[in-house]
């Protein structure tokens, strides 16, 4: 068990498939004291007005809590509007995306039941200079901040 104090949110840059410099985020995992470490990851994101999280899927379940704002959530081909107070449950392997449809920041928290999460991108917010690259599959290690590019996604 551990406590991670509130830290700064950083711009979403560095991922060639999801480049959103106006959106900020932070990730936290159990810092691990004692003989048991929680296999959970926590993500906080402030998605800028008009920004979108591109269509993708994970190898684990995800829960997203809408703290503030409005969005259209695409889950397995169905688009549903969500707003403050809504909770979105995303089963492993299901395609999903988010579009901030409100005039202000979309503030969300997300929880994953793992410290490493596979992200298979199906669409992109390409980083400058990578517009012609295919979407990639990446494994994120939320504990270290490192990510491993595994190759092009299976579209």
Backbone as CSV, one residue per row, in Angstrom:
resi,resn,N_x,N_y,N_z,CA_x,CA_y,CA_z,C_x,C_y,C_z
1,UNK,0.841,-1.181,0.000,0.000,0.000,0.000,0.878,1.233,0.000
2,UNK,0.415,2.255,-0.663,1.160,3.495,-0.688,0.260,4.660,-1.033
3,UNK,0.804,5.829,-0.876,0.088,7.055,-1.209,0.941,7.841,-2.192
4,UNK,0.320,8.291,-3.252,0.984,9.145,-4.224,0.341,10.518,-4.099
5,UNK,1.134,11.499,-3.752,0.624,12.865,-3.592,0.325,13.472,-4.956
6,UNK,-0.598,14.420,-4.945,-0.971,15.095,-6.198,0.267,15.722,-6.825
7,UNK,0.477,15.447,-8.087,1.634,15.986,-8.784,1.196,16.780,-9.993
8,UNK,2.154,17.342,-10.701,1.819,18.159,-11.870,1.311,17.312,-13.030
9,UNK,0.470,17.897,-13.821,0.025,17.276,-15.063,0.942,17.768,-16.177
10,UNK,1.334,16.850,-17.049,2.277,17.155,-18.126,1.559,17.147,-19.472
11,UNK,2.036,17.931,-20.434,1.434,17.895,-21.778,1.559,16.509,-22.394
12,UNK,0.566,16.113,-23.175,0.570,14.801,-23.829,1.385,14.876,-25.114
13,UNK,2.694,14.790,-24.942,3.616,14.783,-26.075,4.548,13.590,-25.891
14,UNK,5.150,13.156,-26.954,6.093,12.039,-26.860,5.558,10.760,-27.468
15,UNK,4.233,10.619,-27.572,3.639,9.455,-28.221,3.306,9.868,-29.649
16,UNK,3.938,9.242,-30.627,3.737,9.655,-32.019,2.315,9.395,-32.498
17,UNK,1.569,8.502,-31.826,0.193,8.193,-32.201,-0.842,9.047,-31.482
18,UNK,-0.476,9.674,-30.380,-1.446,10.458,-29.601,-0.771,11.726,-29.095
19,UNK,-0.533,12.630,-30.014,0.147,13.895,-29.725,-0.920,14.964,-29.492
20,UNK,-1.063,15.396,-28.225,-2.057,16.412,-27.866,-1.412,17.410,-26.910
21,UNK,-0.653,18.367,-27.412,0.085,19.289,-26.541,-0.795,20.201,-25.688
22,UNK,-2.087,20.347,-26.032,-2.981,21.177,-25.222,-3.700,20.393,-24.132
23,UNK,-3.525,19.071,-24.149,-4.094,18.190,-23.132,-2.991,17.818,-22.152
24,UNK,-3.352,17.718,-20.871,-2.366,17.349,-19.850,-2.827,16.094,-19.116
25,UNK,-1.831,15.388,-18.546,-2.148,14.169,-17.817,-1.082,13.824,-16.804
26,UNK,-1.427,12.900,-15.928,-0.468,12.294,-15.000,-0.926,10.875,-14.729
27,UNK,0.025,10.041,-14.364,-0.238,8.640,-14.066,0.347,8.333,-12.706
28,UNK,-0.339,7.482,-11.952,0.171,7.060,-10.641,-0.074,5.570,-10.466
29,UNK,0.883,4.923,-9.810,0.741,3.522,-9.411,1.170,3.419,-7.953
30,UNK,0.792,2.323,-7.317,1.191,2.068,-5.938,2.720,2.076,-5.866
31,UNK,3.314,2.944,-5.011,4.778,3.005,-4.937,5.400,1.764,-4.318
32,UNK,4.581,0.915,-3.737,5.059,-0.380,-3.276,5.901,-0.364,-2.021
33,UNK,5.267,-0.380,-0.916,5.968,-0.567,0.354,5.418,-1.840,0.969
34,UNK,6.273,-2.667,1.486,5.834,-3.934,2.057,5.908,-5.047,1.036
35,UNK,5.204,-6.142,1.337,5.316,-7.333,0.497,4.254,-7.422,-0.593
36,UNK,3.334,-6.481,-0.645,2.281,-6.526,-1.669,2.129,-5.159,-2.318
37,UNK,2.120,-5.139,-3.647,1.939,-3.912,-4.409,0.635,-4.045,-5.192
38,UNK,-0.212,-3.025,-5.140,-1.477,-3.052,-5.864,-1.225,-3.049,-7.369
39,UNK,-1.871,-3.952,-8.071,-1.756,-4.037,-9.530,-2.828,-3.156,-10.171
40,UNK,-2.732,-1.863,-9.900,-3.662,-0.880,-10.429,-2.886,0.317,-10.937
41,UNK,-3.436,0.949,-11.960,-2.875,2.210,-12.447,-3.986,3.252,-12.455
42,UNK,-3.609,4.472,-12.129,-4.538,5.596,-12.089,-4.048,6.637,-13.084
43,UNK,-4.970,7.169,-13.875,-4.631,8.184,-14.858,-5.576,9.368,-14.666
44,UNK,-5.013,10.558,-14.621,-5.810,11.784,-14.599,-5.514,12.529,-15.884
45,UNK,-6.573,12.965,-16.556,-6.383,13.687,-17.810,-7.301,14.900,-17.857
46,UNK,-6.750,15.975,-18.382,-7.525,17.185,-18.675,-7.422,17.391,-20.179
47,UNK,-8.445,16.891,-20.868,-8.486,16.884,-22.325,-8.986,18.239,-22.818
48,UNK,-8.182,18.916,-23.606,-8.501,20.263,-24.083,-9.756,20.263,-24.952
49,UNK,-10.450,21.388,-24.965,-11.644,21.545,-25.796,-11.310,21.190,-27.239
50,UNK,-12.133,20.331,-27.843,-11.927,19.915,-29.225,-10.957,18.762,-29.410
51,UNK,-10.162,18.432,-28.387,-9.219,17.313,-28.507,-9.967,15.984,-28.450
52,UNK,-9.306,14.959,-28.984,-9.898,13.629,-28.941,-8.842,12.599,-28.577
53,UNK,-9.285,11.587,-27.886,-8.460,10.407,-27.648,-8.785,9.480,-28.821
54,UNK,-7.807,9.163,-29.666,-8.101,8.392,-30.870,-8.607,6.984,-30.548
55,UNK,-9.277,6.382,-31.527,-9.795,5.028,-31.390,-8.640,4.069,-31.094
56,UNK,-8.822,3.260,-30.045,-7.789,2.319,-29.620,-8.440,1.220,-28.781
57,UNK,-7.631,0.237,-28.362,-8.101,-0.805,-27.445,-6.949,-1.234,-26.555
58,UNK,-7.310,-1.831,-25.415,-6.331,-2.287,-24.420,-6.475,-3.796,-24.193
59,UNK,-5.495,-4.358,-23.532,-5.544,-5.774,-23.154,-6.140,-5.975,-21.771
60,UNK,-6.553,-4.899,-21.104,-7.166,-4.963,-19.779,-8.411,-4.071,-19.758
61,UNK,-9.272,-4.299,-18.766,-10.448,-3.453,-18.574,-10.022,-2.050,-18.172
62,UNK,-10.936,-1.095,-18.342,-10.700,0.295,-17.938,-12.009,0.868,-17.400
63,UNK,-11.895,1.702,-16.374,-13.031,2.455,-15.848,-12.665,3.929,-15.949
64,UNK,-13.566,4.744,-16.524,-13.339,6.178,-16.667,-14.441,6.920,-15.930
65,UNK,-14.052,7.871,-15.091,-14.988,8.700,-14.349,-14.911,10.108,-14.922
66,UNK,-16.046,10.650,-15.338,-16.094,12.007,-15.893,-16.265,12.969,-14.720
67,UNK,-15.228,13.741,-14.430,-15.272,14.688,-13.313,-15.845,16.032,-13.711
68,UNK,-15.622,16.431,-14.965,-16.137,17.703,-15.443,-16.088,17.714,-16.960
69,UNK,-17.082,18.335,-17.569,-17.094,18.500,-19.011,-18.075,17.584,-19.714
70,UNK,-17.990,17.610,-21.039,-18.878,16.855,-21.914,-18.042,16.170,-22.985
71,UNK,-18.466,14.968,-23.379,-17.728,14.242,-24.416,-18.646,13.281,-25.134
72,UNK,-18.229,12.886,-26.323,-18.826,11.762,-27.022,-17.862,10.599,-26.861
73,UNK,-18.376,9.498,-26.320,-17.594,8.285,-26.129,-17.993,7.287,-27.188
74,UNK,-17.019,6.786,-27.929,-17.270,5.707,-28.876,-16.820,4.424,-28.206
75,UNK,-17.734,3.472,-28.106,-17.413,2.180,-27.508,-17.945,1.091,-28.431
76,UNK,-17.008,0.385,-29.070,-17.349,-0.711,-29.964,-18.324,-0.265,-31.053
77,UNK,-18.080,0.945,-31.613,-18.857,1.440,-32.730,-20.072,2.281,-32.369
78,UNK,-20.457,2.322,-31.103,-21.609,3.111,-30.670,-21.132,4.384,-29.995
79,UNK,-21.682,5.537,-30.416,-21.309,6.827,-29.846,-22.372,7.232,-28.818
80,UNK,-21.913,7.582,-27.609,-22.801,7.990,-26.526,-22.250,9.261,-25.899
81,UNK,-23.110,10.231,-25.661,-22.699,11.460,-24.982,-22.589,11.199,-23.486
82,UNK,-21.529,11.737,-22.875,-21.330,11.613,-21.431,-21.048,12.988,-20.854
83,UNK,-21.223,13.102,-19.537,-20.992,14.374,-18.861,-20.587,14.119,-17.417
84,UNK,-20.322,15.204,-16.715,-19.892,15.158,-15.321,-20.750,14.185,-14.514
85,UNK,-20.062,13.304,-13.788,-20.734,12.334,-12.938,-20.929,10.975,-13.578
86,UNK,-20.779,10.870,-14.899,-20.950,9.585,-15.574,-19.709,8.711,-15.392
87,UNK,-19.930,7.404,-15.430,-18.848,6.419,-15.324,-18.927,5.522,-16.552
88,UNK,-17.800,5.344,-17.226,-17.732,4.536,-18.442,-16.921,3.275,-18.139
89,UNK,-17.516,2.101,-18.381,-16.840,0.822,-18.191,-16.449,0.295,-19.561
90,UNK,-15.155,0.008,-19.745,-14.638,-0.416,-21.044,-13.997,-1.792,-20.892
91,UNK,-14.621,-2.836,-21.435,-14.035,-4.168,-21.344,-12.752,-4.280,-22.169
92,UNK,-11.860,-5.128,-21.723,-10.622,-5.389,-22.464,-10.951,-5.787,-23.899
93,UNK,-10.167,-5.272,-24.839,-10.307,-5.636,-26.239,-11.342,-4.856,-27.014
94,UNK,-12.135,-3.999,-26.356,-13.169,-3.226,-27.049,-12.596,-1.913,-27.567
95,UNK,-12.890,-1.609,-28.827,-12.455,-0.348,-29.435,-13.162,0.805,-28.737
96,UNK,-12.407,1.866,-28.410,-13.023,3.037,-27.784,-12.233,4.301,-28.103
97,UNK,-12.944,5.429,-28.044,-12.367,6.743,-28.326,-13.189,7.782,-27.568
98,UNK,-12.624,8.968,-27.421,-13.309,10.058,-26.730,-13.077,11.354,-27.490
99,UNK,-14.142,12.144,-27.640,-14.051,13.466,-28.237,-14.617,14.469,-27.248
100,UNK,-13.804,15.449,-26.849,-14.287,16.513,-25.973,-15.203,17.407,-26.799
101,UNK,-16.508,17.355,-26.514,-17.493,18.125,-27.268,-17.884,19.417,-26.565
102,UNK,-17.361,19.633,-25.370,-17.713,20.832,-24.621,-16.789,22.000,-24.936
103,UNK,-17.142,23.187,-24.422,-16.328,24.377,-24.666,-15.121,24.484,-23.733
104,UNK,-15.083,23.614,-22.720,-14.008,23.675,-21.724,-13.286,22.341,-21.638
105,UNK,-12.347,22.256,-20.726,-11.577,21.040,-20.503,-12.494,19.901,-20.051
106,UNK,-12.233,18.705,-20.579,-12.870,17.478,-20.121,-11.925,16.864,-19.087
107,UNK,-12.360,16.788,-17.834,-11.514,16.282,-16.751,-11.977,14.869,-16.411
108,UNK,-11.078,13.887,-16.577,-11.422,12.491,-16.308,-10.364,11.830,-15.433
109,UNK,-10.810,10.801,-14.734,-9.927,9.865,-14.051,-10.174,8.497,-14.676
110,UNK,-9.120,7.720,-14.855,-9.248,6.364,-15.397,-8.467,5.405,-14.517
111,UNK,-8.977,4.190,-14.395,-8.333,3.162,-13.591,-8.190,1.902,-14.435
112,UNK,-6.981,1.329,-14.392,-6.670,0.089,-15.081,-6.238,-0.945,-14.044
113,UNK,-6.626,-2.227,-14.189,-6.225,-3.255,-13.226,-4.857,-3.862,-13.554
114,UNK,-3.893,-2.999,-13.880,-2.544,-3.456,-14.238,-1.588,-2.278,-14.168
115,UNK,-0.318,-2.583,-14.022,0.710,-1.543,-14.033,1.300,-1.365,-15.435
116,UNK,1.125,-2.385,-16.283,1.537,-2.315,-17.683,0.294,-2.539,-18.530
117,UNK,0.101,-1.673,-19.518,-1.113,-1.723,-20.334,-0.730,-1.681,-21.808
118,UNK,-1.277,-2.623,-22.562,-1.097,-2.645,-24.002,-2.071,-1.657,-24.623
119,UNK,-1.582,-0.801,-25.509,-2.416,0.170,-26.212,-2.260,-0.100,-27.697
120,UNK,-3.325,-0.598,-28.312,-3.320,-0.844,-29.748,-4.101,0.289,-30.408
121,UNK,-3.380,1.185,-31.051,-4.002,2.347,-31.685,-4.647,1.934,-33.007
122,UNK,-5.868,2.427,-33.234,-6.582,2.163,-34.479,-6.715,3.433,-35.309
123,UNK,-6.578,4.573,-34.652,-6.518,5.893,-35.282,-5.372,6.644,-34.620
124,UNK,-5.061,7.839,-35.141,-3.918,8.580,-34.603,-4.237,10.059,-34.473
125,UNK,-3.582,10.689,-33.506,-3.345,12.129,-33.449,-1.845,12.243,-33.706
126,UNK,-1.433,12.281,-34.949,-0.001,12.130,-35.239,0.848,13.298,-34.757
127,UNK,1.995,12.939,-34.223,2.988,13.953,-33.872,3.493,14.569,-35.171
128,UNK,3.877,15.842,-35.150,4.389,16.490,-36.359,5.513,15.667,-36.997
129,UNK,5.403,15.497,-38.310,6.415,14.747,-39.046,6.123,13.266,-39.145
130,UNK,5.033,12.787,-38.486,4.704,11.356,-38.532,3.340,11.098,-39.158
131,UNK,2.829,12.064,-39.886,1.464,11.976,-40.407,1.220,10.743,-41.278
132,UNK,2.224,10.243,-41.979,2.047,9.106,-42.884,2.334,7.753,-42.231
133,UNK,2.709,7.735,-40.959,3.031,6.479,-40.269,1.749,5.716,-39.910
134,UNK,1.818,4.387,-39.874,0.639,3.605,-39.468,0.467,3.667,-37.949
135,UNK,-0.751,3.408,-37.458,-0.950,3.320,-36.003,-0.125,2.165,-35.436
136,UNK,0.392,2.353,-34.234,1.265,1.356,-33.622,0.621,0.738,-32.375
137,UNK,1.139,-0.411,-31.993,0.776,-1.047,-30.728,1.938,-0.839,-29.770
138,UNK,1.608,-0.374,-28.572,2.623,-0.009,-27.581,2.248,-0.594,-26.227
139,UNK,3.248,-1.002,-25.463,3.009,-1.419,-24.076,3.564,-0.331,-23.165
140,UNK,2.663,0.264,-22.380,3.048,1.316,-21.432,3.300,0.713,-20.065
141,UNK,4.393,1.101,-19.460,4.679,0.750,-18.063,4.409,2.005,-17.245
142,UNK,3.239,2.065,-16.622,2.853,3.263,-15.880,3.733,3.485,-14.655
143,UNK,4.370,2.442,-14.157,5.239,2.584,-12.982,6.523,3.330,-13.329
144,UNK,7.054,3.095,-14.529,8.334,3.705,-14.905,8.179,4.841,-15.916
145,UNK,7.027,4.899,-16.587,6.831,5.892,-17.634,7.399,5.456,-18.976
146,UNK,7.973,4.273,-19.019,8.562,3.779,-20.260,7.499,3.125,-21.131
147,UNK,7.729,3.164,-22.430,6.834,2.451,-23.332,7.653,1.744,-24.387
148,UNK,7.120,0.600,-24.803,7.779,-0.243,-25.793,6.886,-0.328,-27.020
149,UNK,7.387,0.084,-28.158,6.631,-0.029,-29.403,6.779,-1.448,-29.912
150,UNK,5.636,-2.131,-30.088,5.629,-3.541,-30.468,5.462,-3.740,-31.966
151,UNK,5.043,-2.685,-32.675,4.881,-2.783,-34.121,3.541,-2.217,-34.560
152,UNK,3.279,-2.265,-35.869,2.016,-1.739,-36.383,0.821,-2.473,-35.792
153,UNK,-0.266,-1.726,-35.564,-1.497,-2.308,-35.025,-2.156,-3.188,-36.069
154,UNK,-2.925,-4.172,-35.590,-3.728,-5.029,-36.455,-5.046,-4.311,-36.696
155,UNK,-5.237,-3.770,-37.869,-6.450,-2.997,-38.139,-7.565,-3.837,-38.711
